[in-house]
Each structure stands twice: as structure tokens, then as C-alpha cells.
């Protein structure tokens, strides 16, 4: 069975395109009582971007602190309840920030129209009804959340996405100038999410010409951003990385992620480690599975003098390691893509544990 994916309906791209957001939203403000919900990374509170957010009338504006933890099902449920109890159903939800903020916006959009806790919908195609109109505005490049079919949430039992065709944004605004103030380490960690997406997408059993077409271009752009003659943070590479993030997200959507992401989910679930940072910690130890990708990754780390911690596992308890292994090995689709449908005969629990112990 081939994937029948739904893509983002509308995309505006280019430096300064954020200024068009008000005009874009005006099409959805059809009645005097219509209101928008803006979910914005707390990083921008009190900064210049706050003054440019087109909040008007009865709109609701939430500044969300996503540092250091990933979005949770409780966080989404609480936002949904506050919105509905205060003003009812909005005309749209707009997420302005990184991958976590965009995932929260996607999840809130869905939960405004679906009953019960978001915990019930962690998995594939469990959502019963389309969400409200939702817009993604990335302010950092790499996660692919702007184009993905998933809103990843950590719940009391698991870290897993709300994944269905209705999760995808109706509109995205890709303005590379919004990424200009990203701190250097975060610029690297998040950008590497795109790089790792492509390496995993294009080296597994589900790879195909469609996913490779996007993946090859995304990798080319990543190499220009992190290893090229004009590498580093600047207007030219900001544009390239934003497009790489989009293409990397499309590559994995029609293929799948692999071992790094499976282990990353375990690390993030137990310790709340941010996804992109966790990916970098883990990918650094996966030479056995992605030798060329890890070699090039380490070259990028050295070129930009990026800090990656070592010997973390020395401070982990037996219970923590076992839980990480449990969470990671439950992600059958990732292991199947990376190793094959018979992966359980090829990868033992002790081998997965040993990967965590390398960190």
C-alpha cells in the first residue's frame, strides 16, 4: 500500500513574507466574532517580532515556554480547554516558533474538534475529525514540523505523534529573516535534524525515488550551510537551511526515519531532552549503522566547534536505561525501515541497551 499523503495547501516563501500574515488571515475573518489563536515561542516575548504579530479584536495570544522540555499531552489539553471555555471555537490557530511550537499548534487545532485527551490520539490515524484552520510560521529551520503529518507529544505513557492527514498545516509562512537571531548551538542542533532525517530516510527499506529527490537536495543544501565556502549563519545560508528543512520533512514523510529517531524518543521520554539535541547526541554514536553520515556529521561538529556531551550514561540508573530501551523498541515502524521487517531477529534488546550506554 502506497502512502497517499496530504501536503500543505498553501506556502508563501521569501525574506519579509511574514508581513503578509495579516492579509492571509483576513480571508478567514469572515464574521465580527471570528478570532484567531496565536501560539508563540516565549523567546519572542518583549522582542521586535511580538510587535509584528497581527493580533486584533478578540484574538488570543499565548506565549509558550518550550525550554527545556518537549510538548506534552497535558499542555495541549490545557490550552484547548482554556480556549474553548474562554471564547469558544476559533477561526484559526497560528504557531510561530520552532518545531515544538508548531507541533503544539497542530495538536491544539486537532483537539479543538476532537473529544477527550490528546493521549487517546497518539498514534496513526486515530483522529476522528478535521481540526480548525492552522498556520505554521517557523522561526528556526530543521525540524520539518512545518510540513510533517505529525504533532509529536510526550504523554504519561509514551512519546508519540498525533499523525494523520489533518495534522498538516493549511498554510505555512517561510520567512528566513525570522531565523537570524537563533543561537549558534541551537542553529546547529536543529539544522542537523534535517540532515539526520535525510540520512535515515534515504538509507532504509522504505526509500524510493520520491523521498530521495527531496532528500538529495536537502543534503546538498545542508552541506552548503555547514561545510561550504560561505558556511555559518548568514542571510544566504538561512534561506538554504529553511528550504532544506522543508525538503527533509517531505523526504521522511514519504519514507521513514530510523534508529537515531527511535533512540531519541527514548532519551526524550525519560529525560525530557529536546528532540534535535537528543538526535545529535545519539547520531554521534551510530557509525555502525550510518558510517558515511556520521563521518560527515562529525566533520560539521568540528568545523563549527559545537559542544556535544560525552559519558552521559555513567549517571543513568538501571531503571532509566531499561525504560529508554522499552520506549525505543516499541517504535516498530522506525526499526523496520532501518533494519527490515525482521528487525527483531537482527537487533536484540542488549544491543539497543549498548547503544544507549555509548552515550
N, C-alpha and C positions, 0 to 999 in steps of 0.2 A: 504494500500500500504506500503510495507516494504522498508526501505532505502537501496539503492544499492550504498554503499559508496566506494570511491576510496581511497586507503591507500597510504602512502609514498612508492615510488617504491624501494628505497634503503636506508639502515640505517647502519652507522658504529658507534659502541659504544665502549668506553673504555678510560681510562686515557691516554692522549697523542695522541688520534686519530685525533686531529686537524692537526697533522703533515702530515696526508695523504691527506689533501685537495688539494694540488698541483697535486698529482697523479690522484685524482678523476677528477679534472677539465681538465686534459690533454686530456682525451678522447673526450672532446667537442671542443678542439682547433684543428680543422681539416684543417684549412686554415691559411695562413700567416696573413690575415686580420681579423681573428676572435678575438674578445675581450670580456672580462668579465667586469661586473659592480659589484663592491663591495660596499655594503651599511652597514656601521659600526657605532655602537654607539659611539658618540663623547667622551664618558668616556674613551675610549682606545687610543685616540689621544695622542701621545707622550709617551705612555706606552709600555711595553715589547711586548704585543700582536701585536702591529702595525708592528713591525719588522718581525713578523712571517706570516703575511698575504701574500699569494703567488701572489702578483701583478707583472705582467710582460708585456712587449711590449706596446700595445696600451690600456691596461686595464684602466678603470675609477674607481677612489676611492672616495667615498663620506662619510664624517663623519657627522652624523646627530645628532643634539641635541634634544632628546625627553623628556627632563625635563624642565618644569613640565607638559607639555601638551601632549595629545594623538595625534596620526597621523590624518592628515586631508586630505580631498579630494584635496584641493588646493596644498598641499605639494606633493602629489603623482603626480598630473598633471604636476607640475613644473619640477619635476625630470624626468618624462617621456619626456617632451618637450626638456629639456637640453640634454638628452642622444641622442635622435633621431636627433636633429638639429646639434649636435657636431660630432657624429660618425656613426649614423645610428643604425641598429638593432644589439644588442649584441648577443653573443653565449650563454650567461647565466647571471643570476643575483644571487648574493650571499648575504644573510643577516646575519650579525654577531652581535648579541646583544640579548636584551630581547624581550618580546612579541611585543612591538611597532615596533622595527626594523624589526623583522620577518614579521609582517603584512605589513609594507611598502614595503619590498622586494617582497612579494607575490603580492601585489596590482600593483607595478610597472611592474612586469613580465606580468601581465594580460593587463595592459593599453598600453604596448608597441605594442600590436597587435589588440587592440580594439579602435575604433574611439571615439572621444568626451571626455567629462569629466567623471571622475570616479563617479561623483554624479549620473549619469544615471544608474549605475550598482549596487547601494546599494540595496541589496535585494537578493532573492533566484533565482539562475539560469538565471540571466539577461545577463551574459557574453556571447558573440556570438562566440568567437574564443579562442582556447587554447593560453596561454601565452608562453613566451620563457622559456627554461630550468631554473629552480631555485632551490637554495640550502639554507637550513636553518642551522645556527650554533648557538644554544642557549648559552648564557653566564650567564644566570640566570635561575633557574628552577621554574616552577609553572604555567605559563600561558597556556600551552598546544598548543601554537601557532605553535610549530614545527610539529604538526600532524593534526591540525584542518583544516576544509574545508572553513574557514572564514578568511578574512582580514578585521578587524574592522576599520572603518574610521569615523571621525566626519565631516559632511558636513554642509552647511549653513542651511539646513532644518532638519537634523536628524543625529543621530549616529547609524550606521548600517553597517553590513559587506557586502563585496563582497563575496558571498557564492555560490560556485559551485565545481564540482569535479576537475576543472582545477586549483583551488586555492591551492590545496595540493602540498607541495614540492615534487620535483622529487628525492631529496636526502637530508638526514639530517646527520649531524655530531654531535654526542653526546659525548662530552669530559668533564667529570665532573671537571677536573682540571681548566677549564675556569671559574668556578663559585666561586673559592676560595677567591676572593677579594670582593665579594658582601658585601656591608654594612649590618650590622645586622638587622636593621629595614626593609630594602628592602628585605632581605633574608626571613624575616617572612611574610611580606605583600604578596609577590609574591608566596611563598610556600602555603599560605592559599588559593590562587586562586584554586590550585589543590584540597585542602581539600573541599572547597565550591562547586567546580564542582561536586565532587563525592556525597556529601550530597544531592545536588539538583537533580543530575541525578538519584539517587537511591531511591528517596522518592516521585517521581511524577508518573503521569499516563502513561508515556511512558517507564518506566523502564522495563527491560527484562533481561533474563539470560546473554545475550552477554554483555550488558552495566554493569551489576552487577559483572561479572567476573573480568573485568578490574577495576571497582570501588572499590571492596572489597580489592584487592591487593594494590591499590593506597592508600586507607585509612590506611591499615596496615603499609605501608611504612611511611606515614605521621606521624602516632603515634610514630613510632620508632625514626623519625627525631626530633619531637618536644616534646615528652613525655618519650622517652625511657631512659635506663640507660646511653647510650652514646649520648644523645641528644645534639643539638647545631651544630655549624659549624665545620666540620672536614672531612677528606677525605672519611671516611665510609659513613657518612650521606649525603655528597654531591652526591655520587653515587646513594644512595637510593632516594633522592629527584628528581634527574634527571629522574629516571625511573618512579617514581610516577607521575611526570608531564606528561610524555608520556602516561601512562595508564589512568590518569584522563582525558586527552584530548580525548582518544579513548572512554572512558565511556560516556562522554557527546555527542560525535559525533553520537553514536547510540541511544542516549536517548535525553535529552534536559536539559538546565539549567532552573532556576526557578525565584522565587520572588527576591532574592538578586540581580541577574544579571539585572532583569528588572528595579529595582530601581537604580542600579549602572549606567545604561545607562543614566537615567535622571540626576543624580548627575554629571556625567562626561560631559554631553552635556552642562549643564548650567554653571558649574564652571571650566571645564577642569580638574577635579580631575582625577589623574591616576587610571586606572581601578582596579588594585589589592588593592590599598589603599582604594578606594571607597567601594569595596566589604567588606573589613574588618570593616569599619565604619558602614556599613549597616547591615551586618550579626550579629553584636553585639547586634542589636535591634530586632532580629527576633525569639525570644523564642516562640512566639505564633505558629509559623509555623514549626520550626526545633528545638524542645526543647533539644533533646539529642546532636545534632550537635553544638548548641550554647553553651550548658554547657561545652562541651569538648573544644570548641574554646576558651572560657574564661579561662579555665584551662591552655591552651597553652600560652595565652597572659600573664597570671600571672607568669608562670614559666620562661618566657624569658624577663619579665619586659618590655613589648612592649607598647609604647605610642599610645593610640587611643583618639582622641579629643572628647569632650563632649559639648553639648549645642550649636552646630553649628547653629541650626535653629533659634536661637534668633537673629541672624544677617541677616537672609534672608528676602527678600521683598516678598510681596504677589505675585507679578508677577513672581519672580523666582520659588517660590513653585508651582504655577499653571503650569508653563512650565515643571518643573520636573515631575509633575503628568501626563501631556499630553504625554511626551516622553515615560514614563514608561508604561502607559496604552495602548500605541499603539503596544506594543510588545506582541501581542495576543498569539503567539506560546509558550512563556515562562509562561504566566499565565495559559494557557490551560493545560500545562504539570503539573504545580504545584497544581492547584485547580480543573481542569476539564474543559471540553468543554463548560460547562455552567457557567464559572467563572464570567461572567458579572452579573449574578443573585446572586452571592455569595459575591462578592467584590465590594464595592461602591467606588466612587471617594473620598468621605470623609474618608474612611478607608485608602486608599492609601496616602492621604494627611497626615493623622495622623501618618503613618509610617515615613514619612519624618520629621515630627515635633518632633519625638522622638530623632532625631539625634543631 
